[in-house]
Amino acid sequence: MRRVSAECAWPPGCGQPARLDVLVTVPGEPPRPAMQVGSFCVGHAVIVGIDTQARHGGELWYAAPVEVACCSPARSS
């Protein structure tokens, strides 16, 4: 298994790999899983997280991107 890194979603793009997903819950909304804000490099994830929490409140999480694992095809012997 190898990791596949998407590029940071910071507009217009910083060229760094996206290492973190930023997730947030919105107060007053019905209970549900946290919504994904986007995938960013570490530095931009912190900026986006602070901005998102200031605008919407709620709980904030950082997580490894879900779509990072890629399996190579199985070889038959």
N, C-alpha and C positions, 0 to 999 in steps of 0.2 A: 504494500500500500504506500502511496506517495501523496504528499500534500500538493494541492493545486491552489495557488494564491490568486485571487481576483485583485484588480487594482483598486486603490483607495477611491471612494466615491466623492471625495472633496472636490467641489467644482472649482476650476475646470479639470481637476485631477493633478495630484502631486507626483504621480509616477511610482509611489511606494506600494508594496503589497498590502492588501486589506487584511489585517491580523485580528481585528475585533469587530463584532457586530454590536451595535448600540440598540438596546431594547428599552421600552418605557411603557408604563401603564398610565392611563389618563383618569384622574379623579372624576367621579360623577358618572363614569361610563359603567355599563353592566360588567360584572366580573367576567374576565376572559384572560387568555394568555397575553403576556406583554407583546406590544406591537414592535416590529423591527423598524428602526429609523434608517439604518443603512450599515454598510460595511466600510470601515476606515482603517488607516494606519493608526498606530497607537496615539501619536500626537493629535491628530485630527479627531479621533474618537473621543478624547477628553474634552476638546473644545465643543464638539457637537453634543456631547452628554450634558455639559454645563448649560449650554444654550437651550437644549430641549427641556431640561428640568426647570429652568427659569421661566420658560414660556408656558409649559403645560402642567408643572408640578408632577405629582405621581412618583412612583418608584422607578429607579434607573438601574439597569444592569448592563454589564459588558460581558460578552461571551465569545468564544472562538467561533468563527463562521461555520455554519452547518455544512455548506457545500464545499468543504476543503479536502475531503478524502476521495481519492480516485484509485480504483483497483486496476491493476494490469490484468489482461486476459489470462485465464488459467491455461497452463500448458498441459497437453496430454502426453503421457510417456509412451 
